[in-house]
Amino acid sequence: MPRLLFVIHDDYFFCSHRLHLGRAALDAGFEVYVATRVQLHAKVIEEAGLKVLPIRLHGGFQSPFHELTSLIELIRLYRRIQPDIVHHVALKAILFGGVAARIARTPAVVNAITGLGYMFESGEWRRRLLRSAIAPVMRWGFAHPHSVAIFQNNDDREVFVRAGIIKRAQAVTIRGAGVNVSEFRPTPEPLGVPVVVLAARMLWSKGVEEFVLAARLLKANGVRARCVLVGTVDKKNPSTITETQLRRWEEEGVVEWWGHCDDMAGVFAASHAVVLPSYGEGLPKSLLEGAASARPLIATRVRGCQEIVRDGENGVLVPVKDPHALAHAISRVLGNKVLRERMGARGREIVVNEFTTERIAEETISLYRRLLVDGQASSLAHVNPSQVMLAPHEQTSKGVVESAKGVSREARA
């Protein structure tokens, strides 16, 4: 069985965004390992049939000693597990895992860019300096001869290509992590005061402040609405909003902060519209899930958000950092039930046709198989992943497994 290793900094994030892919890979004949910082969700991963490997990798950057220790830990792990493919998720895992994979001579690598994040979004001089420092390391990691980078939107892909961090031939776009359309499904709107939900990590870069300002404008103009924030404080992110600030806004009476919620399907079922005034995204899962729940979307006209929000069809796009435009869009959507129903139905249709977990898993596993069988990541960018699926009898045949093992032995030799 070809051995697949996921490397991701948080077990919760793996469960929320990649567990379905791990299960699909298992069903496709892979032996699947998950290297992650174990907190509360290891049992969920193991019950799905995947093997958990605890590591100390954090999402944020720590002291130099801690980071060096994390890198050495990954190198030793790759040498011990000897995966045929390692799939790095998010920037930190890609940076450290890319170096470890080349040192350990891992045969094939998939790097999943989930968004540019604060490292690339910020113009602050320290971040610019850090970008300059890590760019050569990223280039070396991305230069693995049998590797491919997955981007969630074409704009992010172009940023990396034009910066010379990755070759265009090794970059593909697979849009998002997918949505379970059986879990997130249409429900009737609740009765009572309309609820507008912003579901995200509580970061300034998610447009939380603009949402609060828009809520104040709605209240001042007599628009009846409950403006709700759902998400946790990310203390390791420099863009985080403190719990003190969130409580202060809540005490002011303009927004409600519900914190972390495991039942996001229930959150969207309790809403009338889903909002994300972000400064930039990979492909926001909250908007995908909101659309699957047949709720109209209101988001900023930025990369990532535009992948799912079709202005005038399933939602409304507004300028970034413009609380007045945001308030106007919310007021317009809340004031027209027919519009909400039409946009919600169209959003559900878009997700079912383009963004299901099954489709995303199929496209990703196509890349795995192509890397294993051909060992030629350079040709992937010219092929639609859905067109390179092996025939069913080939997918499970002894020949494919032996070909995959052959690639691994040759790369390790």
Disulfide bonds with the S-S distance in Angstrom:
none
